[in-house]
Amino acid sequence: MLVGKMMIDVPISQQDLDNWLKDLNLVAEISNSKAILIAWNAAGELSSMLSSDSAAGSEIQALLCHLSSNHSAKTLPNATLSAATSSIATQSKAVSSNTTSTLSSNTFETSVDAQLAQEQLISPNESISVLPRLAHHQITSSLSVSELTELVSQSQLIIDTRQHSDWRSCSSIGSVICLSLAWPSGANFGFLCFYHHEAQGVDSKTLRLAKLISDSIQHRLGEILSQHSAAEALSRGAPSNIDTVDLQSFIDSFEEHIWMKNAAGIYTLCNRSVEKAWEMPRSEIVGKSDAELFGEDIANIFLEGDRLAIESGMPIIVAECLDGGETKNHLWLETLKLPTLNPHGEFVGVIGMTRNISKHKAVEEQLTLATNVFKNSVEGVVVTDRHGNITDVNGAFFEITGYVRDELIGQNPRIFSSGRHDKAFFDKLWNALLANGKWNGEIWNRRKNGTIFPQNITISTIYDEVGDVRYFVAVFADISAQKENEAQLTHLAYFDPLTHLPNRMKFMMQLKQEVRQAKRLNLQLATVMIDVDLFKHINDSFGHSIGDEMLVELAKRLRSQVGDQDVLSRIGGDEFVALISGIDNSEDATVAIHQLRQVFEQPFIVSTGDHLRLTASMGVSLYPSDGTDADTLLRNADAAMYRAKNDGRNNYAFYTESLTQQSFEHLKLQSALYGAIEQNALYLMYQPKLDLVTRKTVGFEALLRWHDPQLGLISPAVFIPVAEKIGLIHEIGLWVLETACRQGIRWLSEGKHFGRIAVNVAGQQLQRSSFVDDVKRVLAETGLPAKHLELEVTESVMMQNPDLAIRDLKRLGDLGIELSVDDFGTGYSSLNYLKKLPIHKLKIDQSFVRDIPFDTNNTAIAKAVIALGHALKLDIIAEGVETKEQADFLQQNQCDQAQGYLFSRPQLPEDLDAFLS
Ligand SMILES: Nc1nc2c(ncn2[C@@H]2O[C@@H]3COP(=O)(O)O[C@H]4[C@@H](O)[C@H](n5cnc6c(=O)[nH]c(N)nc65)O[C@@H]4COP(=O)(O)O[C@H]3[C@H]2O)c(=O)[nH]1
């Protein structure tokens, strides 16, 4: 059984050898047998041999041969054996003969005697009180019948060697008891043999005694080994002896569970933490196995860990989970398991140091969970340090922004800035974040590809143990889709899905807002209700889809007719409403209505190819005259529209009836003006301008006249503003210029001196970028020298855009054209600009000439204008001079020129000979 097991070298003292020899002799004598003891060293060589006095050399030789061939052939070479046998045997006998027994023990005798008698293996009368030395070891162990049987079955008792094939060669041995001797660790020490040259010479009684001696020797071997280990530890500098009580105190001071199990898995040691954790005293733990303590299932878990440690041959850490069952209170233990070897390298057990890591595991689980949430979240997560530098971002973040990790780590999130939020926004954000530890809101940020997108973002502050800011964590969702949905919903709530025009709700909101603004800025508004006439017939005849087509087209046309600032809304099936801002009077509203009505002039070509015509009835209410709130204005526009419908449809009406009348006339004028040029209804009259001193003609002002066949003679003061509103002024202005220039050429060709012909220039004409070129072209085409042309521009027109006026008038002046400021004094000229304007003449408006010299105000103004003009080295002309008093006064006050009924009304060219020289 012990063959192959490790052997150790621990020297046996002569004293021990002597004692054992005495025991051998004693038992040999009692049992009438012979005895030998042989021991080997770690190299497998025979190190000690003792034999009873009765043993013969040949018998010893035979036994050694047998043991070497059957038990330790590798470790006990025959050559060594034979050499050793003769010398050691002699020496041992010599030693044994000099040794005397020293002790006896009645206690031992009694217990052994009684036990042997009880088991009927030894007669109570057979005295073994002659075992004085064995008692020294206080051996109390005994052999039971079953143990004896086992020993026999293990061939340790050979009653007849001839019956055993492997003993047949030992002819000098008839019967033998062969017991192996082992160190406490199990390492082989040697053999103890009792034999007889005859069969049945040794029996169970001899075996019993042999076992006593063997136990005694093994006990002593344990002591020898302890002493030897202590001596070795001392020599290594370790404490001479570690008291087990101190060791216990030592391990009790640990919070960790410390325990030790021997090679058989039995607990041999544990500390107080173990007692507490397992809720049982140490006495109930030590001496038990895991299975006994915890049951098979848990024991298997523990033993598996032990096995790993033993197999690895080094300390390992095993984490063991003891399932908490339904309570989910898992108990996690982390144990450092350390296979323990004795000083001779032999495995003696496992030491464990266990920590309850349930809390740690729970934290670890939380951490794993958090990490997975971080990784797998569909929301973008970005972590920054307290300085705002990015330390981590998750996968969703990359997907949303298009950046890759390396581009972001260490960067500041301002790289995502969309530029949509100002500094105040971020100041507010940071203040809230630092004050409350959290901020939630919407931010527009920029993706890597430059597109911007809205996020709903929550930023949280993470503090360290002492409350200082450690990190900021921002979790956000891309809400582009949500925003789009919201926009769509808003669109549906406020816009007509067919035409995409604002619906009634939106229109009312806008109307209210416009009314508020008009109130504040003292403006006027027109609300125009437009109802398509008999639209039901279109739907009934052509179907709703054609009806829809026409409504979409109509919406498009109407929209193109209103200004960018104006609002057009569809408030019902065939009902539209327009809100026109920036009007000054009912005429402006009339112009707007006219433009809206134009959309019905062209037929609607639908998908069927049909050309369909529509008309509409319109009603207008004006703010503030027809209502000062949105509801009233809409209601009154509606009422006006019904009146227009009742008047026969395809019509319009103002809420105030007199305005409707005015408007109709205005409209008539408007449409008549379109054909005026072609129909030669326009012509010019000329009014002479005279030098007040010489009373000679210095020039003529060309004044436009319009004689409409139906409407009669219409004043330019009436139709020029209308022409400006409907955009006809350019055409008309050019016609006037050309006509006046041709007249000048005619007079020149007739040899008539007329000085300069003055032509009025409307504001819109001057604002046209082509105006200077138009004038040049007309001069070139007609051949009139520029020195015969004068242009009159009203003061208010010049002041509308003085920089432009300065630039263009200068170019005209450079051509040789004279420039005069018409209606001077009615506008608000800036002296600063007046100085810069390239003008030659100021014309005192006739409103200041009226009633001078009797009207003191006008007299003062006229004087001031003359003084100012002269100070600026400009000529002064007064218009509307009707009386001699006016002329005299003006002359006395150094006014240079004058025109007016006093001298001549505007006349046709053929009637002006008196003024031409
Ligand atoms: N009560 C009174 N009136 C007098 C007297 N002498 C002349 N007038 C009138 O005063 C106006 C002078 O023209 P305006 O100030 O340029 O004022 C002109 C001018 O601003 C504009 N206008 C006339 N012709 C043209 C034109 O060809 N182009 C442009 N853009 N505007 C024109 O129409 C305005 C009115 O022109 P008209 O009706 O011809 O009226 C003329 C003229 O007939 C007088 O002694 N007493």
The ligand as an SDF file (V2000), in Angstrom:
LIG
                    3D

 46 52  0  0  0  0  0  0  0  0999 V2000
  -54.7430  127.4520  -58.3170 N   0  0  0  0  0  0  0  0  0  0  0  0
  -53.7610  127.6770  -59.1750 C   0  0  0  0  0  0  0  0  0  0  0  0
  -53.1680  126.6400  -59.7910 N   0  0  0  0  0  0  0  0  0  0  0  0
  -52.1920  126.9260  -60.6590 C   0  0  0  0  0  0  0  0  0  0  0  0
  -51.7670  128.2080  -60.9440 C   0  0  0  0  0  0  0  0  0  0  0  0
  -50.7710  128.1620  -61.8750 N   0  0  0  0  0  0  0  0  0  0  0  0
  -50.6080  126.8580  -62.1240 C   0  0  0  0  0  0  0  0  0  0  0  0
  -51.4530  126.1060  -61.3960 N   0  0  0  0  0  0  0  0  0  0  0  0
  -51.5450  124.6690  -61.3120 C   0  0  0  0  0  0  0  0  0  0  0  0
  -50.5950  124.2250  -60.3720 O   0  0  0  0  0  0  0  0  0  0  0  0
  -50.0670  122.9440  -60.7000 C   0  0  0  0  0  0  0  0  0  0  0  0
  -48.6140  123.0390  -60.7900 C   0  0  0  0  0  0  0  0  0  0  0  0
  -48.0760  121.8580  -61.0100 O   0  0  0  0  0  0  0  0  0  0  0  0
  -47.4260  121.0230  -59.9310 P   0  0  0  0  0  0  0  0  0  0  0  0
  -47.2080  121.7300  -58.6950 O   0  0  0  0  0  0  0  0  0  0  0  0
  -46.1980  120.4110  -60.5610 O   0  0  0  0  0  0  0  0  0  0  0  0
  -48.4470  119.9250  -59.6630 O   0  0  0  0  0  0  0  0  0  0  0  0
  -48.8190  119.0600  -60.6580 C   0  0  0  0  0  0  0  0  0  0  0  0
  -47.9530  117.8990  -60.7400 C   0  0  0  0  0  0  0  0  0  0  0  0
  -47.5690  117.5210  -59.4640 O   0  0  0  0  0  0  0  0  0  0  0  0
  -48.8380  116.8800  -61.3130 C   0  0  0  0  0  0  0  0  0  0  0  0
  -48.5320  116.7660  -62.7280 N   0  0  0  0  0  0  0  0  0  0  0  0
  -49.0180  117.4650  -63.7460 C   0  0  0  0  0  0  0  0  0  0  0  0
  -48.4620  117.0300  -64.8710 N   0  0  0  0  0  0  0  0  0  0  0  0
  -47.6030  116.0570  -64.5520 C   0  0  0  0  0  0  0  0  0  0  0  0
  -46.7530  115.2310  -65.3020 C   0  0  0  0  0  0  0  0  0  0  0  0
  -46.5960  115.3280  -66.5140 O   0  0  0  0  0  0  0  0  0  0  0  0
  -46.0060  114.3210  -64.6500 N   0  0  0  0  0  0  0  0  0  0  0  0
  -46.1230  114.2060  -63.3060 C   0  0  0  0  0  0  0  0  0  0  0  0
  -45.3990  113.3030  -62.7070 N   0  0  0  0  0  0  0  0  0  0  0  0
  -46.9120  114.9490  -62.5900 N   0  0  0  0  0  0  0  0  0  0  0  0
  -47.6520  115.8890  -63.2160 C   0  0  0  0  0  0  0  0  0  0  0  0
  -50.1230  117.2650  -61.1620 O   0  0  0  0  0  0  0  0  0  0  0  0
  -50.1260  118.4080  -60.3630 C   0  0  0  0  0  0  0  0  0  0  0  0
  -51.2820  119.2320  -60.7150 C   0  0  0  0  0  0  0  0  0  0  0  0
  -51.1470  119.6740  -61.9540 O   0  0  0  0  0  0  0  0  0  0  0  0
  -52.1840  120.6630  -62.5850 P   0  0  0  0  0  0  0  0  0  0  0  0
  -53.5320  120.2270  -62.2850 O   0  0  0  0  0  0  0  0  0  0  0  0
  -51.8120  120.8940  -63.9940 O   0  0  0  0  0  0  0  0  0  0  0  0
  -51.9220  121.9130  -61.7980 O   0  0  0  0  0  0  0  0  0  0  0  0
  -50.7590  122.6180  -62.0280 C   0  0  0  0  0  0  0  0  0  0  0  0
  -51.1690  123.9700  -62.5730 C   0  0  0  0  0  0  0  0  0  0  0  0
  -52.2370  123.9140  -63.4910 O   0  0  0  0  0  0  0  0  0  0  0  0
  -52.3930  129.2770  -60.2570 C   0  0  0  0  0  0  0  0  0  0  0  0
  -52.0730  130.4680  -60.4410 O   0  0  0  0  0  0  0  0  0  0  0  0
  -53.3800  129.0270  -59.4120 N   0  0  0  0  0  0  0  0  0  0  0  0
  1  2  1  0
  2  3  2  0
  2 46  1  0
  3  4  1  0
  4  5  2  0
  4  8  1  0
  5  6  1  0
  5 44  1  0
  6  7  2  0
  7  8  1  0
  8  9  1  0
  9 10  1  0
  9 42  1  0
 10 11  1  0
 11 12  1  0
 11 41  1  0
 12 13  1  0
 13 14  1  0
 14 15  2  0
 14 16  1  0
 14 17  1  0
 17 18  1  0
 18 19  1  0
 18 34  1  0
 19 20  1  0
 19 21  1  0
 21 22  1  0
 21 33  1  0
 22 23  1  0
 22 32  1  0
 23 24  2  0
 24 25  1  0
 25 26  1  0
 25 32  2  0
 26 27  2  0
 26 28  1  0
 28 29  1  0
 29 30  1  0
 29 31  2  0
 31 32  1  0
 33 34  1  0
 34 35  1  0
 35 36  1  0
 36 37  1  0
 37 38  2  0
 37 39  1  0
 37 40  1  0
 40 41  1  0
 41 42  1  0
 42 43  1  0
 44 45  2  0
 44 46  1  0
M  END
$$$$
